[in-house]
Amino acid sequence: MKHTALLLALSAALLIGAGPAPAQDPQDEGEGRSQMEDGARLFWEGLRREMGPALDALRERADEMEPAIRDFADRMGPALAELIDRIGDLSAYHPPEILPNGDIILRRKTPQEMKDTAPEGEVEI
């Protein structure tokens, strides 16, 4: 969980810092911008500067892992597709249960349970 949050934060910083910096004219410095905009710009510049080494290390690690991930996807892709075809709609099942002996079971919902959990009317997205 801790690693997931770190990866999300790093990804967000990477996406924010990935775009080209706008060209700035030294004479226009401060004109037309509020102190809030200047503060936000300084904050993001500082964040990019601080996160730069970590993002570079993350890129290097991702490059190292890419062949293994591709191999995993090539091997497991067909098996996962077959499993998804067999299971179908996951909302038709209760959450998995782990039995004392370690078995994991997926109980299918009854037609009444499916009807009870179906949203009424339009669903706003």
N, C-alpha and C positions, 0 to 999 in steps of 0.2 A: 504494500500500500504506500509506503514511504517512497519507494522508488518510482511508483506511478506518478505521484504528485511532482516529484523532481523532474521526471521526463516531460510531464505536461508543461511545467514552468519553463523548462529549457526549450521546448518546442515553440511555446508562445514567444519567448525572447528571440529565438531564431527567426520566426516568421516576421516579427516586428522589425528586427534588425536586418533582414535580408534585402529589403528594397534599397534602391539607390538614394543617397542623400540628396536633397534638393540643392541646387546651386544657390549660393548666397553671395550677394554683393556687399563688400564691407561697408559701403555707404548706407545700405538699407538696414544694417544691423539695428534692431530695436524698433524700427519704424513700422507701424501697422500691426505690431504684435503686442498682446497684453503681457503682463507679468506672469499670468497663469500659463500662457503659451510658452514663454521663455523658460519657466520653471519645469514644465512638462518636457520640453526639448532637452534641457540639462539632465533631468532625471533619466530619460531614455538613453542619452549618450553615456551617462555614468553606468547605467545598467549594462549596456553593450560592452563597455570597456571592462567592467568587472566580470561579466559572463563570457567574454570572448575566449579565454583559455578553456573553460569548461565546455563551451560549444564546439571548439576545435577538437577537444578530446572525444566528445560525443560523436562528431563526424567521423573521426578516425576509427572509433569502435564500431560504428555502423558499417563503415567500409569493410572492416575485418569480418563482421558477422554476415554480410550480404550473401556470400556463397553458401553458407550453411542454411540460411533462411530460404534461399531459392531451392536448395536440395530438399529441405523439409517440405516445402510447398509442392514440389514436383512429385514427391513420394506420397504425401498424405492427402493431396488435393482430391484425387479420385475416391479415396476411401471416405473422406469427409462428405463429398458430394453424395455418395451412395447412402451414407448414414442420414443425411438431411432428407433425401428422398424417402427413406423408410419411415422417418419420424414424422415428417410433414410439418404442420403448424404447431409450434411449441406452446402456443396459448391453450392448446387442447390437453395439456398435461399439468399436473400439480408439480410443485417444486420437488427436486430429487430428495429421496430419503436414504440415509445410510443405516443399514441394519447392524446389529451388534456383531455379526460375523464378517462385516466389511462389505457385504453386497450392497449395491446401489440400485434402487428401484425407481422407476418413473411410473406413477399412476396416472392413467388417462382419466380425464374428467368425464362425468356422466353427462348425457344430453341435458338434464335439468341444470347441472352446474354450469354448463356452457351457456345456457339460456340466461341464468342468473347473472353471469359476469359480462354479458353482451351489453355494450353501451346503448342507451335509449336515444333515439332521435339522431340529430347531426352531431358529429364530433368536430370540434374546432381545432384546427392545427395552427 
